[in-house]
Structures are given as structure tokens and as C-alpha cells.
Amino acid sequence: MIKILIAASEIDPFAKTGGLADAMRSLPPALRRQGVEVALVMPKYRQIQAECEDLGEIQVPIEDTSMTGRLARTELPGDKVPVYLIDQEKLFHRNELYTEKGKDYPDNLERFTFFCRGVMEIIARNYFRPDVLHAHDWQAALLPIYIKTVYADHPVIGRIKSVFTIHNMAYQGVFPPFLYPVTGIGWEHFHVEALEFYNQLNLMKGAIVFADAVTTVSPTYAREIQTREYGCGLEGVLLKHQKKVTGVLNGVDYRVWSPEVDTEIAARYSMDTLEEGKKANQTALRKEFGLREPPVRAPLFGVISRLAHQKGLDLLAAVLPSLIRRGAQVVILGKGEPPLEETYRTLQKQFPESCGVTIAFDNRLAHQIEAGADIFLMPSLYEPCGMNQMYSLRYGTVPVVRATGGLVDTVTDVDEAGDGTGFVFEEPTPAALLEACERAIARFEDREAWLALARRGMRMDFSWDRSAQEYQRIYQSLMRMRG
Ligand code: ADP
């Protein structure tokens, strides 16, 4: 049986800031169903309350000293997948995962070096010996680099194949060169063909160079990141290593995100009970946000998002007053960049009866918005995969999305014939977004057409099994390389 160790900085339900955590929660059980032996590893942040088995102390080298931490083990709730935890109080017991008050923790390199060194301890001490180490995003990017450098001569680790998955090109793990010794990697690797990027240490670049396979979370984003517009400076590196780059679309965990089984929403519903279900959830959602009940049937737009420039929320802020003038209401759940938080707080004050804003990270409310909204907005400037448009489809909440990344791979534009599952726009401008919203509103007014459209979305299937199969094919091709 092929053995895979998946390393990531967040796994739902232990710690989550975005789609990475959702993927890490759902891919491993899907792999297991296909006969892959899989384990996970993540840092043990303070907020992790799960019952853990203590595996004892570790000492890892950090720069020219060594640092003490502990290993622990728990399981994914409901699935018997082992989750290893790397604990270090000083590094991981903080208020947030990476960033506080808009500023990255200044010792992030030390933190995630410790994490990656801890992962190597799990393997070296034989808790779990994978054939393939699957590292996600810059926080785990040192792993494929370590296998080919610091641990190249290790009798076990040196033979492990690696996959590096990019969930977002914009977060690369870039640090000034004076911090480079923290990693313990020799200076012979600090050059433009490896870890150096404009005289900075760039962990994502290193992982692209050293990993045996590189994936990203949708086929369209895999192509986009090889262009200047989306490559965030690494397009050249990706082009050079093009042969090992593929896109594997994330999936949806329908055990968690289905209106039939959702335990967080006011009323469960299915395709057959869509109208009543929406209505009940909508009433509850309006109440939650203090919005008025509109005198006539009017669309309720929903947004659940990190408040980041990437998500196109400036565009939405620009068109929101027009949507409200059209009789629509909008609810927004988000947290992130302080200026965007301020923009939305202001809009809420301006339109208290029609615009609901909650600045928080609130999983329960996220489910309620999926269930209660008619239309879901994702005007992203770029979107590696995006989860919420897929969740929305399953909840009969018609997505309005920009034609970028995973949004292209999951939502098709409603055409003249009325086929399609949502409303897609090309240009990242308020005018193009507004036009797509207006098309959605016009369709909403035709009740029968709207229900048919929503039900078409509900029938789409983005389950993890298909994605897991694709990852398995990649793992197996690496095993063949190993011989
Ligand atoms: P990204 O990873 O870029 O933030 P994705 O669409 O891939 O975007 O995934 C975002 C995930 O995080 C989804 O599960 C979404 O519901 C969740 N999410 C984002 N913001 C919030 C929030 N403020 N409260 C609750 N859940 C959120």
C-alpha cells in the first residue's frame, strides 16, 4: 500500500484561515477510500483542543542552536486518519496562525522551519515512513527542499519523493537573506536556480525547483501562473519546470457542505424542497443580520471571504449601492485587511436595512449564508480554486464569478439557451461585475427559470474522490521514478 504523509499549516477543524484547511480535511479520507495509507502533520497551535497522545520531546537544529519541542498525535474527527502535531509553545501558541493586525509574525521563518524539521523527526523516528511527502504552500515548502539538500544522504528521508501543492501564488514565504541560516541549508543552494529570488530567500521557489511534482488547485490556475499576469514573479521558474506542473481541482466534502445534512442551518432542504428550504433559511439569515423583510420577492446576495485585495471586494464595494437601489440585499461575512473591513463597516452603516456585514471568521454563519442567499458573489481578481462557489452550487445559491482560475473550471455562464450554472464576467471592473449581477437579477425575476438554474447547480458533482484519484496517479508516477 502506498504511504503518503501530507504536511500543511492548517487543517479543518483544528485550525483554518482558508480553503487550504478544507482541502486538508477532505483529501486524506478520500485517499484512504482508494486504498492509500495516509497521515497528516501540522503545527500544534494553541487553539487546538483535540485530545492528543504525547509522543515525547524533540530537539531540532535552528540556526546554530537547537530548539526543544514535542510531538503529539491525534486523529481527524470521524475518519481514522492520524494527525501528527508539532508543538513548540513559544512559536505556535499565539492569537493567530501567521499574521496579527495586518502584520506577519516576524519569526515566521523560524516557526515554519521548526515545523518542517519536526516533520522530518516523525519520519526519522519511524512514526510514519511515507513513500511520498506531500507538502502544501510555503509553510511546508522546506520539506521538498530538505529532502534534496540537508537530508539527501539520510538513508530513509533521502529516498522519499515529494509533491508540492500551491494553493496561492501570492504567498511565497519570502525572507531577507540574513535569515537564511535559520533553515540550516548550505549557502551553495542560495542562487537564482534554487532558493534565491532577487537576493531574497524564496521558499516557494525552492520547492518548485526541488519537488518531484508540483501541483496547484485547478487546471486553469496551473496555466495562469505560468504567465506574467498571475505568476507573481515565479512564472519563469514554473515555465522552466513546466513538465512537472499540473492542476488538480479541489473537491467538496459533501458530508459537511450539503443542505440535506447541514447541522448549522435553520432548515435542511434538498433539490425537491429548494423553494421552502431557501425561504426558511433566508428569513433566519435576514434576522441574523438585522435586514428588513422586503415587500416583494427580492434577491439576497451573499459573500463569505477573506477580506483581501485578491477577492475583488473593492469592485463589490463600488457596485453595492447600485445593487441595493435595484431592491437587492447583500450579506457579507469576512475578516482581513483593515481598510476593507472599514469599507464594509461603512457600507453597513449607510444601508442598515439592506446590507449586513459581520467582520469575523464564523463557520456557522458561513453555512447559514450558503443556505440563505439566492446569489453568491466571488468577483476575485485571481482565484486558485475557490471553495465557496462549489458550496454555493450545492446549496442552490447561484454564483456570480469572475472568469479566473478555479472559478472558470467550476462555473459555466448562463447562455442564450439558458444552460449554465452561474454568471461569469471577464473584466475586473465594477461595470463588468454589475452587468453580471444585473443578468442574475433579471433571471431571478423569472421564478421557473431561476429554480431550474439553481437545481442544475445542485446536480453538479465536485466530490473529492475524483481529485484523490488524480493525486494518486501523481504519487504512483513518482513511485515508478523511484523504481
Ligand atoms: P481562500 O483559501 O483564498 O481564502 P477559498 O474559497 O479557497 O478561499 O476558501 C475559503 C474557505 O474559508 C471556505 O471554506 C470559506 O467558507 C471559508 N471562509 C472564508 N472567510 C470566512 C469567514 N470570514 N468566516 C467563515 N468562513 C470563512
Boltz pocket constraint, residues with backbone or C-beta under 6 A from the ligand:
constraints:
  - pocket:
      binder: B
      contacts: [[A, 17], [A, 18], [A, 19], [A, 20], [A, 22], [A, 304], [A, 305], [A, 306], [A, 333], [A, 334], [A, 335], [A, 358], [A, 360], [A, 361], [A, 362], [A, 363], [A, 366], [A, 385], [A, 386], [A, 387], [A, 388]]
      max_distance: 6.0
